[in-house]
Amino acid sequence: MLVWFLNHFDKRTVYRWFEILPGTLVWLTLVGSVVLSIVNPLWAIYVIILFDLYWLLRVAYLLVYLILSWRRYQTVLPVDWLPRAQALPAFTTIYHVVFLPTFREPLSILRTTFESLKKSRYPLDHMIVVLAGEERDREDFLKNAQTLSAEYGAVFGHLLITLHPANIVGEMAGKGANIAWAGKKAQELIDQLKLPYENVVVSSFDVDTCPHENYFAYLTYVYLTTPDNLHSSYQPVAVYNNNMWHSPALMRVI
């Protein structure tokens, strides 16, 4: 089926159809349940029971891996990963680029994140922090960026400030577009520093992310000990508790 699509339509069209598919299935499920309950209530009961069983199995599947992940997290957390990473031959060659895309976040949130990065036990001179703002919030962003540059400019190896232009033709404004723009600017800096790309590890954070002090040491260790590390991505465990009581009630429930 997929081969037929690819042979008869361009990749953009096929990609768009697959984007539409999840939403279409959701609406078919909701509308179909109502319609079927009117047309054939017995079949509606069967469908709803099967649907409930499906979600019960999915939750059970999720719970098993959640428990396994939590146990692994508790095993990894107390380990001092910096000495282990430093023992690897290529440790001193690794640089970390940290993207912090922001749009209308107050200075207090930005400063909290920068303080968290500052407390990292990884050598800060091997960190390139990219604060990526939006031109739609130009005035406030530049004011915050100037303050942060004065406070943290000398803390890290490099602090790069980027401003994503507004109204780029064919581009949808958002975090992804902002990071894509910032990534090009970061690449220019990396080329100026003559850093080999294979020695640069990129972390794409939300601007309120507060990484654990051992995060970059552990990430470096994992990166250097992964057999095919250039064709791998590394997903950290996100614990949503640093701004728990400042989030809306619905988000706290989730």
C-alpha positions, 0 to 999 in steps of 0.5 A, a space after each residue: 500500500 505504502 509503495 503504491 502511494 509513493 509511486 503515485 504521489 509525491 512524498 509531501 502529499 503522502 506525508 500530509 495524508 499520514 498527518 491527517 490519518 490519526 485525527 481522522 481515526 479519532 473522529 471516526 471513532 467518536 462519530 462512529 460510536 454515536 451513529 452505531 449506537 443508534 443504528 445497531 446498539 448491540 454492535 455498538 456495545 461490542 465495539 465499546 467493549 473491544 475498545 475498552 479492552 484495547 486500552 486496558 492492554 495498552 495501560 498494562 503494557 505501559 505500566 510494566 515498562 514504567 516500573 522497569 524504567 523507574 527501577 533503572 532510573 533509581 539505579 542510575 541516579 546515585 552514580 557519580 558519572 563524571 569520573 566514569 566519563 572522564 576515564 574514557 579516552 575521548 572525553 576531553 573532545 566532547 562538546 555539548 550544545 544546549 538549545 533553549 527556545 523561548 517565546 515570551 517566557 519571563 526572565 525568572 524562568 530563564 534564569 532558573 534554567 541557566 542556574 541549573 545549567 551552571 550547577 552541572 558537574 560537566 566542564 562548563 567550558 565545553 558547553 555551548 548554550 543557545 538562547 533562541 528567541 523569536 522576533 515576534 517578542 523581540 523587545 522583551 527577548 533582547 532585554 532578557 538576553 542582555 541580562 543573561 549575557 551579563 550574568 552567564 556570558 563568562 560561565 559557559 564556553 559560549 553563549 549564543 543568542 539567536 533571533 528567529 525572523 517572523 513571517 518566513 514564507 512557507 514556515 509555520 512558527 513554533 519551537 521546531 522552526 525556532 530551533 532549526 534557525 538557531 541550529 544553523 547559527 550554532 553550526 556557523 559557530 561550530 565551524 568557526 571553532 573547527 569542532 568535528 561534528 562527531 564531537 558535538 552532542 546536541 540537547 534540545 530542551 524546553 526553556 524551563 528544563 532543569 537538567 540534573 547536575 550529572 545529566 551531561 556527564 551521563 550523556 557523555 558516557 552513554 554517547 562514548 560507549 554506544 557502538 553506533 553513536 552517530 546513528 543514535 538519539 538519546 532521550 532523557 527521563 523527564 520528571 515534571 516537577 520543577 514548576 508543579 505548583 505554577 502549572 494549571 490544574 489540568 496539566 498537574 493531573 496529566 
